[in-house]
Amino acid sequence: MKVKQAIRKIIILGGGTAGWMAAAALANNPVFAAIELCLVESDNIGTIGVGEGSTPHLKRFMDNLGISEKDWMERCHASYKTGIDFINWNGDGQQYFHPFYFQMDVKPAEVFFINANARRRGHGNAVKPDAFFSSGVLAKHNLSPRPNKTLPCTNEYGYHFDATELANYLKDYACQRGVRQIIADVVEVSTTQHQQIETLILANGERLSADFFIDASGFSAKLIHKALGVPFQSFAEELLNDSAVTVPVPAPAPAPALLDSTQTQQAKAQQAKYHTRATALSAGWLWQIPLTHRLGNGYVYSSRHLSANAAAKELLHSVNLPESTQVRFLKLRVGVSDKAWHNNVLAIGLAQSFIEPLEATSIMMTQFTLERFMSLFERYQLNKQAETLSRQTLNQAVMQLVLGIKDYIQAHYVTSQRSEAYWVAARKVAISQRLTQLLQAWYQGEDFDLLLYQYDQQLAYFRPSWYALLAGMDYRDPKLKRPFEPISADITAQAISYCQTLVEQYFQPKHS
């Protein structure tokens, strides 16, 4: 079919991780080979630096670019990530691990699921996912998820990285493949009578025209919201955290793999080389992300429940730093654009959506949007009908994923038993009918797996993650007693031993 709407030039507005991910992905895709690619960024705007962890999806993105893991990780001070350790989310000093799940975990994970179902129906003790997943055992022993022997299947892991360096790495990659970088401030955006972006007007008076634009301008969303007026759905009443305060510390000196129980929380945090730590505090939670050269610390909190100065003080106390230490304050805009793709603009990154970094989903959203856009691009150019259908397809997919992520993030709060005013308020927020049904089914001892199956296409997270969260939080009705046949203690012990053996066989843990 003859192409009716030939796109000859695409401008990406905004650098940072999202903008340079877009530039690198498009420059590497043969579909865009004949299209001029240009990225405009201001040198007055830095990377926000909240998203310094990833899900396993990032590995596929870098692999598709043909980038060596060793090369980009070294330059970006990156470390491997086995999952997230959730600490004190019920105010009882307990923790649970949200692991990355892969094929070798299938059998022990099933034992975990059965034990979790027994517990919520009034049988047995609390059960956590930590010992039933290989990545949980790796985290306990402070081991890299990269095996020392060839695995019988592909393992799943994420990364921690310096966000500024990752953007710089992708910039070099994209520019080497023909992407033109313009460093300038955009002071005005002109549109056509049909609400298409026409030109970007720079501070020096230069006018930049293109056929298509990608809005990676961060929370300002200069194209999708300010120029085109696409509405923004705020999640401020559903996810209370709207601020963050951050402080990095140098990476600690190497220490023994296994930790003595008498060590302080800070010492333990500094030893967490291969997983993120998310520790609940009075009005939010503290992230601790281990890079090779520093430990990133940040307190995500609700400004309605805590002042900026009080948040800084609590953060510094939590990481054992003096109150005089300089910190960085951030304001967060939590929500989603009604449309990610409107007319000739695609919004990505913070310009499109932001849900707090609790599960490190921001880069995954950018990657998902870019991959879906690239898969639809050729069809989009065919005719008006295909153009409209392509936008609708992407917008529906993006919105579904964002709302699925929101459900899962909210579940961390509405299941918490902490008693501070912030946590009481976080439990009372409005949640979707879907999340309501899922939580009720779990709490009342009903068929949770059937609901997961029914909602399968709408959920951002699947069975292992939901079980890890709800069993990890020990979310249940303590008075409930429903018939259930628990699994034997021997089988449970065998499942735990199986995971430990897998790690010993393929990842060689150190023992004290």
RAPERA-V935432 format. One record per residue. N is the residue number from 1. RES is the residue in one letter. SS is DSSP state (A for helix, B for strand, O for the rest). Layout:
N RES SS
N RES SS
This chain:
1 M O
2 K O
3 V O
4 K O
5 Q O
6 A O
7 I O
8 R O
9 K B
10 I B
11 I B
12 I B
13 L B
14 G O
15 G O
16 G A
17 T A
18 A A
19 G A
20 W A
21 M A
22 A A
23 A A
24 A A
25 A A
26 L A
27 A A
28 N A
29 N O
30 P A
31 V A
32 F A
33 A O
34 A O
35 I O
36 E B
37 L B
38 C B
39 L B
40 V B
41 E B
42 S O
43 D O
44 N O
45 I O
46 G O
47 T O
48 I O
49 G O
50 V O
51 G O
52 E O
53 G B
54 S O
55 T O
56 P O
57 H A
58 L A
59 K A
60 R A
61 F A
62 M A
63 D A
64 N A
65 L O
66 G O
67 I O
68 S O
69 E A
70 K A
71 D A
72 W A
73 M A
74 E A
75 R A
76 C O
77 H O
78 A O
79 S B
80 Y B
81 K B
82 T O
83 G B
84 I B
85 D B
86 F B
87 I B
88 N O
89 W O
90 N O
91 G O
92 D O
93 G O
94 Q O
95 Q B
96 Y B
97 F B
98 H B
99 P B
100 F O
101 Y O
102 F O
103 Q A
104 M A
105 D A
106 V A
107 K A
108 P A
109 A A
110 E A
111 V A
112 F A
113 F A
114 I A
115 N A
116 A A
117 N A
118 A A
119 R A
120 R A
121 R O
122 G O
123 H O
124 G O
125 N O
126 A O
127 V O
128 K O
129 P O
130 D A
131 A A
132 F A
133 F O
134 S A
135 S A
136 G A
137 V A
138 L A
139 A A
140 K A
141 H O
142 N O
143 L O
144 S O
145 P O
146 R O
147 P O
148 N O
149 K O
150 T O
151 L O
152 P O
153 C O
154 T O
155 N O
156 E O
157 Y O
158 G B
159 Y B
160 H B
161 F O
162 D O
163 A A
164 T A
165 E A
166 L A
167 A A
168 N A
169 Y A
170 L A
171 K A
172 D A
173 Y A
174 A A
175 C A
176 Q A
177 R O
178 G O
179 V O
180 R B
181 Q B
182 I B
183 I B
184 A O
185 D O
186 V B
187 V B
188 E B
189 V B
190 S B
191 T B
192 T O
193 Q O
194 H O
195 Q O
196 Q O
197 I B
198 E B
199 T B
200 L B
201 I B
202 L B
203 A O
204 N O
205 G O
206 E O
207 R B
208 L B
209 S B
210 A O
211 D O
212 F B
213 F B
214 I B
215 D B
216 A O
217 S O
218 G A
219 F A
220 S A
221 A O
222 K A
223 L A
224 I A
225 H A
226 K A
227 A A
228 L O
229 G O
230 V O
231 P O
232 F B
233 Q B
234 S B
235 F O
236 A O
237 E O
238 E O
239 L O
240 L O
241 N O
242 D O
243 S B
244 A B
245 V B
246 T B
247 V B
248 P B
249 V B
250 P B
251 A O
252 P O
253 A O
254 P O
255 A O
256 P O
257 A O
258 L O
259 L O
260 D O
261 S O
262 T O
263 Q O
264 T O
265 Q A
266 Q A
267 A A
268 K A
269 A A
270 Q A
271 Q A
272 A O
273 K O
274 Y O
275 H O
276 T B
277 R B
278 A B
279 T B
280 A B
281 L B
282 S O
283 A O
284 G B
285 W B
286 L B
287 W B
288 Q B
289 I B
290 P B
291 L O
292 T O
293 H O
294 R B
295 L B
296 G B
297 N B
298 G B
299 Y B
300 V B
301 Y B
302 S O
303 S O
304 R O
305 H O
306 L O
307 S O
308 A A
309 N A
310 A A
311 A A
312 A A
313 K A
314 E A
315 L A
316 L A
317 H A
318 S A
319 V O
320 N O
321 L O
322 P O
323 E O
324 S O
325 T O
326 Q O
327 V O
328 R B
329 F B
330 L B
331 K B
332 L O
333 R O
334 V O
335 G B
336 V B
337 S B
338 D O
339 K O
340 A O
341 W B
342 H B
343 N O
344 N O
345 V B
346 L B
347 A B
348 I O
349 G A
350 L A
351 A A
352 Q O
353 S B
354 F B
355 I O
356 E O
357 P A
358 L A
359 E A
360 A O
361 T O
362 S A
363 I A
364 M A
365 M A
366 T A
367 Q A
368 F A
369 T A
370 L A
371 E A
372 R A
373 F A
374 M A
375 S A
376 L A
377 F A
378 E A
379 R A
380 Y A
381 Q O
382 L O
383 N O
384 K A
385 Q A
386 A A
387 E A
388 T A
389 L A
390 S A
391 R A
392 Q A
393 T A
394 L A
395 N A
396 Q A
397 A A
398 V A
399 M A
400 Q A
401 L A
402 V A
403 L A
404 G A
405 I A
406 K A
407 D A
408 Y A
409 I A
410 Q A
411 A A
412 H A
413 Y A
414 V A
415 T O
416 S O
417 Q O
418 R O
419 S O
420 E O
421 A A
422 Y A
423 W A
424 V A
425 A A
426 A A
427 R A
428 K O
429 V O
430 A O
431 I O
432 S O
433 Q A
434 R A
435 L A
436 T A
437 Q A
438 L A
439 L A
440 Q A
441 A A
442 W A
443 Y A
444 Q O
445 G O
446 E O
447 D O
448 F A
449 D A
450 L A
451 L A
452 L A
453 Y A
454 Q A
455 Y O
456 D A
457 Q A
458 Q A
459 L O
460 A O
461 Y O
462 F O
463 R A
464 P A
465 S A
466 W A
467 Y A
468 A A
469 L A
470 L A
471 A A
472 G A
473 M O
474 D O
475 Y O
476 R O
477 D O
478 P O
479 K O
480 L O
481 K O
482 R O
483 P O
484 F O
485 E O
486 P O
487 I O
488 S O
489 A A
490 D A
491 I A
492 T A
493 A A
494 Q A
495 A A
496 I A
497 S A
498 Y A
499 C A
500 Q A
501 T A
502 L A
503 V A
504 E A
505 Q A
506 Y A
507 F A
508 Q O
509 P O
510 K O
511 H O
512 S O
